[in-house]
Amino acid sequence: MQNDSRTHGLWGKSAPPPPKTTNLTEAVTCDVAVVGGGFTGLSTALHLAEAGTSVVVLEGQEVGFGGSGRNVGLVNAGMWVMPEDLPDALGREYGDRLLNLLGSGPSAVWSLVEKHKIECEPTKNGTLHCAVGSQGLKDITERQRQWSKLGAPVQLLDANQTSSRIGTNRYQGALHDARAGTIQPLAYVRGLAKAAMAAGAELYTHSAVVSAKEESASWQLATDKGTVNAKTVVVATDAYTVAPWPEIRREQVHLPYFNFATRPLSDNMQKSILRGGEGCWDTKEVLSSFRFDKAGRLIFGSVGALRGTGTSIHRNWAKRTLARLFPQITEVEFEAEWYGMIGMTANNLPRFHRLARNVYSFCGYNGRGIAPGTVFGKTMAQFILGQIKEAELPLPVTALDQPSFRAVKEIYYEAGAQLAHLGSSRL
């Protein structure tokens, strides 16, 4: 993945090296086979291995190749959906469970980082959801009301407080969530891989699963050069799923998202921008996000793919918008750029699927992969270990569905993002 600077960009340059792995070239047997070396798969493997279960992880490329190594690095609590809407969508029992699990998701990430001494630039200063216009302010005000009702440590900032905190007067307010923060996502997922291997999990990279078949009481997963026989299979490939479970991919609409990283800003500039070190995103439909890394690079992203005409359109838009947001940056220079795909479900909520007997999947994170992937991985391990029953999971078992006009929507989102950014620097 290091050969393409637009896949993992800054994260590929600044993350500690991945653990040493090989591709699968023989027949192995285990209790659980995990397909996918991202947040969910490696969290599942780590927690299973710590419980003494034999587990093999098969990754088709490298650890963190998909969304786990390409995202912004915001460790958020909850989902996009308003808290009070979850019980309506899932029922009171599942809705409350999911709220509790995802509300504490960031703390689960921080705990693993500390326990396994993962070097991933964790910053636990919270996030700021920035209001654009009166409608944006109305939205975050309602979110604050709903989360506060549940006892969450969220604070609504007015325009002046927001300006002082961020260093720009372009927002009408912001919602600060003290549970959240930022990490270097590729470094974090590589750290999970090292921890899982240290606990006894076997990890094979460049070992894509090409077929899966059930034989008596176990499953046989075949790669190009080897096989894995396992009693249970966890499919943790989410938006980057390919054969032999393409239905997971078909259930999601791909939304492209890009990031640009500036050169490290001067100490004076850093003191005038995000003095609290929070990660930020705004309320626009074609949203933007920004945050600092440990070296003082400002990372700025939005919807769109860095390919074809989109590369120059989004790069020019990002420069214009950053200059408008933060005029103290006298000259915007980027040293890294990358993009990936977010898998969006029809109701913006994750899914739990039983793909076949003893084959399970959590998927559909809708741009919130870090904390949910971590806690869903632990939950999956607890389920497989028999520590929790299926009826006690945070999500019901649902059938796979396929959104109407998925391919058309994906073309529309990518082209629409280009149109939105072509001549605009307005907030």
PABARO-283824 format. One record per residue (C-alpha): x, y, z; chain. Coordinates in steps of 0.5 Angstrom, whole numbers, padded with zeros to 4 digits. Each point is the difference from the previous one (the first is absolute). Layout:
BEGIN
X,Y,Z,A
...
***
This chain:
BEGIN
0000,0000,0000,A
0006,0005,0001,A
0001,0000,-0008,A
-0006,0004,-0001,A
0000,0007,0004,A
-0007,0001,0000,A
-0003,-0006,0003,A
0003,0001,0007,A
0004,0007,-0001,A
0002,0003,0007,A
-0002,-0006,0004,A
0005,-0005,-0004,A
0006,0005,0001,A
-0001,0001,0007,A
-0002,-0006,0003,A
0004,-0005,0003,A
0002,-0006,-0004,A
-0005,-0006,0000,A
0001,-0006,0003,A
0004,-0005,-0004,A
-0005,-0005,-0003,A
0000,-0005,-0006,A
-0005,-0003,-0005,A
-0004,-0006,0001,A
0004,-0006,-0004,A
-0003,-0006,0004,A
-0006,-0003,0003,A
-0001,0002,0007,A
-0006,-0001,0005,A
-0003,0004,0006,A
-0006,0002,0004,A
-0001,0006,-0003,A
0002,0003,-0007,A
-0001,0008,-0001,A
0000,0003,-0007,A
0003,0007,0000,A
0005,0003,0004,A
-0003,0007,0002,A
-0003,0002,0006,A
-0006,-0005,0001,A
0004,-0006,-0002,A
0006,0002,0004,A
-0004,0002,0006,A
-0003,-0007,-0001,A
0006,-0004,0000,A
0003,0004,0006,A
-0005,-0002,0004,A
-0001,-0007,-0002,A
0007,-0001,0001,A
0001,0003,0007,A
-0006,-0005,0002,A
0004,-0006,-0003,A
-0003,-0001,-0006,A
0004,-0002,-0007,A
-0002,0005,-0005,A
0003,0001,-0007,A
-0001,0007,-0003,A
0001,0000,-0008,A
0001,0007,-0003,A
-0001,0001,-0008,A
0005,0006,0000,A
0004,0003,0006,A
-0002,0001,0007,A
-0005,0006,0000,A
0000,0000,-0008,A
-0008,0002,0000,A
-0003,0006,0004,A
0004,-0002,0006,A
0006,0003,-0003,A
-0003,0006,-0004,A
-0005,0004,0005,A
0001,0006,0003,A
0001,-0003,0007,A
-0006,0003,0004,A
-0001,-0004,0006,A
-0008,0001,0001,A
-0005,-0002,0004,A
-0007,-0002,-0003,A
-0002,0000,-0007,A
-0003,0005,-0005,A
-0007,-0002,0002,A
-0003,0005,0006,A
0000,-0004,0006,A
-0007,0000,0001,A
-0001,-0003,-0007,A
0004,-0006,0002,A
-0006,-0003,0004,A
-0005,0001,-0006,A
0005,-0003,-0005,A
0002,-0006,0004,A
-0005,-0001,0006,A
0001,0003,0007,A
0004,-0006,0002,A
0005,0000,-0006,A
0000,0007,0000,A
0002,0001,0007,A
0005,-0005,0000,A
0003,0003,-0007,A
0000,0007,0004,A
0004,-0003,0006,A
0005,-0004,-0004,A
0002,0006,-0005,A
-0001,0005,0005,A
0006,-0003,0004,A
0004,-0002,-0007,A
0005,0005,0001,A
0002,-0002,0007,A
0001,-0007,-0003,A
0005,0003,-0005,A
0004,0003,0005,A
0000,-0006,0005,A
0003,-0004,-0006,A
0005,0005,-0001,A
0002,0001,0007,A
0000,-0008,0001,A
0004,-0002,-0006,A
0004,0007,0000,A
-0002,0001,-0007,A
0004,0006,-0003,A
-0006,0003,-0004,A
0000,0008,0002,A
-0006,-0001,0004,A
-0003,0007,0002,A
-0006,0000,0005,A
-0002,0007,0000,A
-0007,-0001,-0003,A
-0003,0002,-0007,A
-0003,0006,-0003,A
-0006,-0001,-0004,A
-0001,0007,-0003,A
-0006,0003,-0002,A
-0001,0003,-0007,A
-0005,0005,-0001,A
-0007,0000,0005,A
-0002,-0007,-0002,A
0007,-0002,0002,A
-0001,0003,0006,A
-0007,-0003,0001,A
0003,-0007,-0001,A
0006,0000,0005,A
-0005,0004,0005,A
-0005,-0006,-0001,A
0006,-0005,0001,A
0003,0003,0006,A
-0007,0000,0003,A
-0001,-0008,-0001,A
0007,-0002,0002,A
0000,0004,0006,A
-0007,-0003,0002,A
0004,-0007,0000,A
0005,0003,0004,A
0006,0001,-0005,A
0005,0005,0001,A
-0002,0005,-0006,A
0001,0007,0000,A
-0004,0005,-0005,A
0005,0006,-0001,A
-0003,0007,-0003,A
0004,0003,-0006,A
0005,0004,0004,A
0002,-0006,0004,A
0000,-0004,-0006,A
0005,0006,-0004,A
0004,0000,0006,A
0001,-0008,0000,A
0001,-0001,-0007,A
0003,0007,-0003,A
-0005,0001,-0005,A
-0007,0004,0000,A
-0003,-0004,-0005,A
-0004,-0004,0005,A
-0007,0002,0003,A
0002,-0005,0006,A
0003,-0007,0002,A
-0002,-0006,0004,A
0006,-0002,0004,A
0000,-0008,0002,A
0005,-0001,0005,A
0000,-0008,-0001,A
0003,0001,-0007,A
0007,0001,-0003,A
0004,-0001,-0005,A
0006,-0006,-0002,A
0004,-0002,-0006,A
-0004,-0005,-0002,A
0005,-0004,-0004,A
0004,0000,0006,A
-0006,-0002,0004,A
-0002,-0006,-0004,A
0008,-0002,-0001,A
0000,0000,0008,A
-0006,-0005,0000,A
0003,-0004,-0005,A
0006,-0001,0005,A
-0004,-0001,0006,A
-0004,-0005,-0003,A
0006,-0004,-0003,A
0004,0001,0007,A
-0007,-0003,0003,A
0001,-0006,-0004,A
-0004,0001,-0007,A
0003,-0002,-0006,A
0000,0006,-0005,A
0001,-0001,-0008,A
0000,0006,-0005,A
-0001,0000,-0007,A
-0004,-0006,0001,A
-0007,0001,-0003,A
-0005,-0005,0001,A
-0003,-0002,-0007,A
-0005,-0005,0002,A
-0003,-0003,0006,A
-0004,-0007,0001,A
-0003,-0003,0006,A
0003,-0007,0001,A
-0004,-0004,0006,A
0001,0004,0006,A
0005,0005,-0003,A
0002,0005,-0005,A
0005,0000,-0005,A
0003,0006,-0002,A
0004,0000,-0006,A
0006,0005,-0003,A
0004,0000,-0006,A
0005,-0004,0004,A
-0003,-0003,0006,A
-0006,-0002,0004,A
-0003,0001,0007,A
-0005,-0004,0003,A
-0004,0003,0006,A
-0006,-0001,0004,A
-0002,0007,0000,A
0001,0005,-0005,A
0000,0008,0001,A
-0001,0004,-0006,A
0003,0007,0001,A
0002,0003,-0006,A
-0006,0005,0000,A
0000,0005,-0006,A
0006,-0003,-0003,A
-0003,-0007,-0001,A
0001,-0004,-0006,A
-0001,-0008,-0001,A
-0003,-0004,0003,A
-0005,0004,0003,A
-0001,0006,-0005,A
-0007,0001,0003,A
0003,0004,0006,A
0003,0005,-0005,A
-0007,0000,-0004,A
-0003,0002,0006,A
0004,0006,0001,A
0000,0007,-0004,A
0007,0002,-0001,A
0002,0007,0002,A
0007,0003,-0002,A
0003,0004,0005,A
0007,0003,-0001,A
0005,0004,0005,A
0006,0004,-0001,A
0005,0002,0005,A
0004,0006,0000,A
0008,0001,0001,A
0001,0001,0008,A
-0003,0007,0002,A
0004,0004,0004,A
0000,0001,0008,A
-0004,0006,-0001,A
-0005,-0002,-0005,A
-0001,-0006,0004,A
-0002,0004,0006,A
-0005,0004,-0004,A
-0004,-0006,-0003,A
-0003,-0006,0005,A
0004,0002,0006,A
-0004,-0006,0003,A
0002,-0005,-0004,A
-0007,-0002,-0002,A
-0002,-0004,-0007,A
-0005,0004,-0003,A
-0006,-0001,-0006,A
-0005,0004,-0002,A
-0008,0000,-0001,A
0000,0001,-0008,A
-0003,-0006,-0004,A
0007,0000,-0004,A
0004,0000,0007,A
0007,0002,0001,A
0004,-0002,0006,A
0007,0002,0003,A
0005,-0001,0005,A
0007,0000,0002,A
0005,-0006,0000,A
0006,0000,0005,A
0005,0003,-0004,A
-0005,0006,-0001,A
-0003,-0001,-0007,A
-0007,0002,-0001,A
-0004,-0006,-0003,A
-0006,0003,-0004,A
-0005,-0005,-0004,A
-0007,0000,-0003,A
-0004,-0004,-0005,A
0003,-0002,-0006,A
0005,-0005,-0004,A
0007,0002,-0002,A
0000,-0003,-0007,A
-0001,0003,-0007,A
-0003,0007,0000,A
-0001,0000,0008,A
0007,0000,0002,A
0001,0007,-0003,A
-0007,0002,0002,A
0000,-0002,0007,A
0008,0002,0001,A
-0002,0007,-0002,A
-0006,0001,0004,A
0004,-0003,0006,A
0005,0006,-0001,A
-0005,0005,-0001,A
-0005,-0002,0006,A
0006,-0001,0005,A
0002,0007,-0002,A
-0007,0003,0002,A
0000,-0004,0006,A
0007,0002,0003,A
0003,0006,-0004,A
0005,0000,0005,A
0003,-0006,-0004,A
0003,0005,-0005,A
0002,-0006,-0005,A
-0004,-0007,0000,A
0005,-0005,-0002,A
-0002,-0008,0000,A
0005,-0005,0001,A
-0005,-0006,0000,A
-0006,-0002,-0003,A
-0005,-0006,0000,A
-0007,-0003,0000,A
-0004,-0006,0001,A
-0007,-0002,0000,A
-0005,0000,0005,A
-0006,-0005,0000,A
-0007,0003,0001,A
-0006,-0004,0002,A
-0007,0002,-0001,A
-0002,0002,0007,A
0008,0002,0001,A
0000,-0005,0006,A
0005,-0006,0000,A
-0002,-0007,-0001,A
0000,-0007,0003,A
0000,-0006,-0005,A
0000,-0007,0001,A
0002,-0002,-0007,A
0000,-0007,0001,A
0000,-0005,0005,A
0006,0002,0005,A
0002,0006,-0005,A
-0001,0007,0003,A
0001,0007,-0002,A
-0001,0007,0003,A
0001,0005,-0005,A
-0003,0007,-0003,A
0003,0005,0004,A
-0002,0006,-0004,A
0007,0004,0002,A
0000,-0002,0007,A
0005,-0006,0000,A
0005,0001,0005,A
-0003,0000,0007,A
-0006,-0005,-0003,A
0005,-0004,-0003,A
0003,-0001,0006,A
-0006,-0001,0004,A
-0003,-0005,-0005,A
0006,-0004,0000,A
0000,-0001,0007,A
-0007,-0002,0000,A
0001,-0005,-0005,A
0005,-0003,0004,A
-0005,0000,0006,A
-0005,-0003,-0005,A
0004,-0006,-0003,A
0003,-0001,0007,A
-0007,-0001,0003,A
0000,0006,0005,A
-0006,0003,-0003,A
-0006,-0003,-0004,A
-0002,0002,-0007,A
-0006,0003,0003,A
0004,0005,0005,A
0004,0003,-0006,A
0000,0007,-0001,A
-0003,-0001,-0007,A
-0005,-0005,-0003,A
0001,-0005,-0005,A
-0002,0003,-0007,A
-0001,-0003,-0007,A
0005,0003,-0005,A
-0003,0005,-0004,A
0002,0004,-0006,A
-0002,0008,-0001,A
-0003,0002,-0007,A
0004,0003,-0005,A
0007,-0001,0004,A
0004,0001,-0006,A
-0003,0006,-0002,A
0000,0003,0007,A
0008,-0001,0000,A
0001,0003,-0006,A
-0005,0006,0002,A
0004,0001,0007,A
0007,0000,-0004,A
-0002,0005,-0005,A
-0005,0004,0005,A
0006,0001,0004,A
0004,0003,-0006,A
-0005,0004,-0002,A
-0001,0003,0008,A
0008,0001,0000,A
0001,0003,-0007,A
-0001,0007,0001,A
-0002,0000,0008,A
0004,0002,0006,A
-0006,0002,0004,A
-0002,-0003,0006,A
***
